[in-house]
Amino acid sequence: MEVREAVRADLLEVFRVVGYVVADTTPNHGTAMGHIKDLAVAPERRGEGIGRLLLGEALGALAVDGADRVKLEVRATNEAARSLYREFDFETHHAVPAYYDDGEDAHIMVREA
């Protein structure tokens, strides 16, 4: 019984979602604008490069879709995420006060192709 439970626990870890990204493109004055709508990594798996991998894959897919600019919103206090986005050449375009439900500001970041 003990071995069976250990195997079951290992299988659950294999199929557990540890991160995801949601992105799309929309027409924008004759070009395609990419939008990273959400990127999340399980807290216990942060720092392993999962976010970097997901962001790279999303940017590749958006490029295939013809996006010449990509935008995203990020919490002003989320320095880890903002640092990752800067590694991928995103720059802060402007801030939006009280963007999130809890009143926190967002930074709108944009990456040019």
N, C-alpha and C positions, 0 to 999 in steps of 0.2 A: 504494500500500500504506500509506503513512504517513497519508493522509487517512482511509482506512477504519479504521485503528486508533484514530485520534483520535475519530471518530464513535462507534465501539464504546465507548470509554471514557466519552464523554458519556452514552450510553444507559445504561450501568451506573449512573451517578450518578443518573439520573432514577428508576430503579427500586430504589434502595438505601433500606432502612429506616433512618430517622434517629432514630426514637423510637417508643415504644409505651406504652400504659397498659392495665392489666387491672383491672377493677372488677366487683363484683357486689353484690346485696342479699340479705339473709337475714332471716327473721322474728326479731323481738326483742321479746318481751312485748307482742304485739299491734300492733307497728309494724314498719316495714322499716328495717333498719340497713344503710347502705352501707359498702362496704369497698374502699378503693383498695389492691389487692394488690401492684401493681408499677407503677412509672413509671420509664422510662429514656430517656435521650437520648444519642446517640452523642457521645463526648467532644469530637470536633472540631466539633460543631454546638451545643454548650452556649453559653448566653448570647444565643441568637437568638430566644428567646420560644417555642421549641417545647414545652418542659415546661409553660409557662403555658397554651398553647393546648390541649394534651392534658388537663391537669387540668381546665380549664374545660369541655371537652367531656364528660369523665367525670362531673363533678358535675352537668351538665345531664341526662345520661342517667340518673343515679341519682335525681335529682329526679322525672323522668318515671316512674320505677319506684316512686315513693312514699317514698323514703328521707328520713326527717326528721333523721337523724344520719348522719354519715360518719366512719369511723375509718381510720387508716393507721399503719403502723410505719415509722420512719425511723432510720437510724444516728445515734447521738448526736453523732458528729463531722461529719455532713453538714450544715454550717451553710447552704450554698446552698439545699439542698432544704427545710430547716426554715424558712428565710426565705420561700421561695415559698409554703409551706403557710400561714404566718402571714398572708401577703397575701390568702389566700382564707379568712381567719377561723378557721383551725385553731388550737387551743390544746393545749399539752402537758398530757396527762391524768396520765400517770405514766411511769416508766422501768422497763424490764425488763432486769435484769443478764444479761450473756452471752447475749443473744437470738440473735445471729448465730453461724455456725459458727466464725468466727475469734475468738470471745469478746467481741466488741464489744457494748456495750449498745444497746438500742433505746429510742426515745421513742415512746410511743403518743400520737398526736395525734387530737383529735376536733373535728368541726365540727357545730354545731347548726344546724338549718334556721331 
